[in-house]
Amino acid sequence: MFSERHLIFFSGAYNRVHINHPIHLHGYSFRVVGSGSFLADNITAAEVRLLAKQNKLIQRLDRAVLKDTVNVQNGGYTVIRFYTDNPGFWFFHCHIADHVKIGMALTFQNGELEDLPKKPKNFPKCGDF
């Protein structure tokens, strides 16, 4: 449950209006360890994995900046690193509402239900104001 993760984000050729993607992760701060542009107009996830395996993606592990939102450039990529040390269900999404509507969002589950903190006594319920 509490391990280090690398995630790679890239925007594809469908974005012809050249809009970048402000990507936000709830519940965590992360280190931005890499970002750059792809030379190809269309690139597949398999091609990105191959570039990563060949160490051809720009990465900076030393003194990487700490954030909870990062701008992923159109046709580019961003690599983040964070520790999954906060159990729960955490929303990860583009901050452009229309992009969330078309699926640029997901929920991470870290841990199991029994790992979640217990509800405090006298925790308010809906309508209990």
One Martini backbone bead per residue (centre of mass of N, CA, C, O) as a GRO file, in nm:
protein
  129
    1MET     BB    1   0.057   0.062  -0.022
    2PHE     BB    2   0.347   0.210   0.063
    3SER     BB    3   0.453   0.333  -0.234
    4GLU     BB    4   0.619   0.411  -0.505
    5ARG     BB    5   0.540   0.632  -0.785
    6HIS     BB    6   0.491   0.640  -1.142
    7LEU     BB    7   0.375   0.891  -1.371
    8ILE     BB    8   0.238   0.927  -1.704
    9PHE     BB    9   0.164   1.215  -1.905
   10PHE     BB   10  -0.037   1.259  -2.206
   11SER     BB   11  -0.103   1.437  -2.497
   12GLY     BB   12  -0.275   1.438  -2.786
   13ALA     BB   13  -0.380   1.508  -3.119
   14TYR     BB   14  -0.678   1.601  -3.045
   15ASN     BB   15  -0.537   1.883  -2.957
   16ARG     BB   16  -0.577   2.142  -3.186
   17VAL     BB   17  -0.589   2.406  -2.973
   18HIS     BB   18  -0.347   2.409  -2.768
   19ILE     BB   19  -0.416   2.274  -2.484
   20ASN     BB   20  -0.349   2.251  -2.173
   21HIS     BB   21  -0.306   2.043  -1.862
   22PRO     BB   22  -0.442   2.077  -1.546
   23ILE     BB   23  -0.319   1.860  -1.307
   24HIS     BB   24  -0.494   1.699  -1.027
   25LEU     BB   25  -0.423   1.588  -0.683
   26HIS     BB   26  -0.575   1.441  -0.430
   27GLY     BB   27  -0.411   1.392  -0.107
   28TYR     BB   28  -0.144   1.512  -0.250
   29SER     BB   29   0.195   1.535  -0.309
   30PHE     BB   30   0.434   1.601  -0.576
   31ARG     BB   31   0.692   1.517  -0.796
   32VAL     BB   32   0.854   1.679  -1.058
   33VAL     BB   33   1.069   1.476  -1.281
   34GLY     BB   34   0.919   1.547  -1.567
   35SER     BB   35   0.941   1.706  -1.902
   36GLY     BB   36   0.791   1.733  -2.240
   37SER     BB   37   0.820   1.656  -2.585
   38PHE     BB   38   0.676   1.532  -2.868
   39LEU     BB   39   0.743   1.478  -3.207
   40ALA     BB   40   0.495   1.328  -3.241
   41ASP     BB   41   0.157   1.345  -3.308
   42ASN     BB   42   0.140   1.028  -3.263
   43ILE     BB   43   0.122   0.846  -2.951
   44THR     BB   44   0.173   0.568  -2.768
   45ALA     BB   45   0.191   0.399  -2.478
   46ALA     BB   46   0.409   0.200  -2.578
   47GLU     BB   47   0.610   0.420  -2.670
   48VAL     BB   48   0.646   0.549  -2.394
   49ARG     BB   49   0.752   0.300  -2.246
   50LEU     BB   50   1.002   0.272  -2.426
   51LEU     BB   51   1.130   0.547  -2.362
   52ALA     BB   52   1.155   0.493  -2.059
   53LYS     BB   53   1.331   0.234  -2.081
   54GLN     BB   54   1.555   0.415  -2.253
   55ASN     BB   55   1.589   0.698  -2.111
   56LYS     BB   56   1.420   0.941  -2.304
   57LEU     BB   57   1.310   1.082  -2.058
   58ILE     BB   58   1.286   1.353  -1.882
   59GLN     BB   59   1.473   1.353  -1.564
   60ARG     BB   60   1.445   1.478  -1.212
   61LEU     BB   61   1.532   1.365  -0.888
   62ASP     BB   62   1.677   1.618  -0.795
   63ARG     BB   63   1.500   1.861  -0.655
   64ALA     BB   64   1.206   1.830  -0.696
   65VAL     BB   65   0.915   1.964  -0.734
   66LEU     BB   66   0.635   2.059  -0.530
   67LYS     BB   67   0.293   1.938  -0.587
   68ASP     BB   68  -0.080   1.925  -0.697
   69THR     BB   69  -0.023   2.078  -0.972
   70VAL     BB   70   0.006   2.029  -1.335
   71ASN     BB   71   0.135   2.120  -1.647
   72VAL     BB   72   0.036   1.969  -1.948
   73GLN     BB   73   0.146   1.970  -2.247
   74ASN     BB   74   0.080   1.980  -2.559
   75GLY     BB   75   0.224   1.693  -2.672
   76GLY     BB   76   0.313   1.593  -2.386
   77TYR     BB   77   0.493   1.544  -2.070
   78THR     BB   78   0.460   1.406  -1.729
   79VAL     BB   79   0.649   1.330  -1.435
   80ILE     BB   80   0.563   1.163  -1.134
   81ARG     BB   81   0.622   1.156  -0.766
   82PHE     BB   82   0.483   0.940  -0.505
   83TYR     BB   83   0.351   0.865  -0.193
   84THR     BB   84   0.129   0.606  -0.071
   85ASP     BB   85   0.033   0.748   0.254
   86ASN     BB   86  -0.299   0.790   0.191
   87PRO     BB   87  -0.574   0.663   0.270
   88GLY     BB   88  -0.805   0.618  -0.006
   89PHE     BB   89  -1.000   0.827  -0.223
   90TRP     BB   90  -0.854   0.978  -0.522
   91PHE     BB   91  -0.866   1.251  -0.717
   92PHE     BB   92  -0.783   1.267  -1.077
   93HIS     BB   93  -0.747   1.572  -1.280
   94CYS     BB   94  -0.864   1.793  -1.493
   95HIS     BB   95  -0.938   2.149  -1.469
   96ILE     BB   96  -1.108   2.102  -1.721
   97ALA     BB   97  -1.431   2.037  -1.737
   98ASP     BB   98  -1.458   1.914  -2.027
   99HIS     BB   99  -1.236   1.695  -1.972
  100VAL     BB  100  -1.381   1.543  -1.751
  101LYS     BB  101  -1.634   1.468  -1.924
  102ILE     BB  102  -1.429   1.291  -2.132
  103GLY     BB  103  -1.215   1.138  -1.903
  104MET     BB  104  -0.996   1.329  -1.736
  105ALA     BB  105  -1.036   1.092  -1.499
  106LEU     BB  106  -0.966   0.957  -1.165
  107THR     BB  107  -0.947   0.692  -0.911
  108PHE     BB  108  -0.770   0.635  -0.627
  109GLN     BB  109  -0.680   0.343  -0.441
  110ASN     BB  110  -0.567   0.342  -0.102
  111GLY     BB  111  -0.619   0.065   0.012
  112GLU     BB  112  -0.844  -0.036   0.245
  113LEU     BB  113  -1.118   0.009   0.430
  114GLU     BB  114  -0.960  -0.065   0.702
  115ASP     BB  115  -0.744   0.183   0.654
  116LEU     BB  116  -0.939   0.379   0.731
  117PRO     BB  117  -1.047   0.608   0.913
  118LYS     BB  118  -1.238   0.668   1.165
  119LYS     BB  119  -1.526   0.786   1.263
  120PRO     BB  120  -1.624   1.031   1.438
  121LYS     BB  121  -1.777   1.126   1.694
  122ASN     BB  122  -2.045   1.317   1.606
  123PHE     BB  123  -2.078   1.304   1.315
  124PRO     BB  124  -2.221   1.459   1.077
  125LYS     BB  125  -2.528   1.465   0.913
  126CYS     BB  126  -2.751   1.488   0.698
  127GLY     BB  127  -2.958   1.735   0.847
  128ASP     BB  128  -2.744   1.789   1.105
  129PHE     BB  129  -2.767   2.135   1.207
   0.00000   0.00000   0.00000
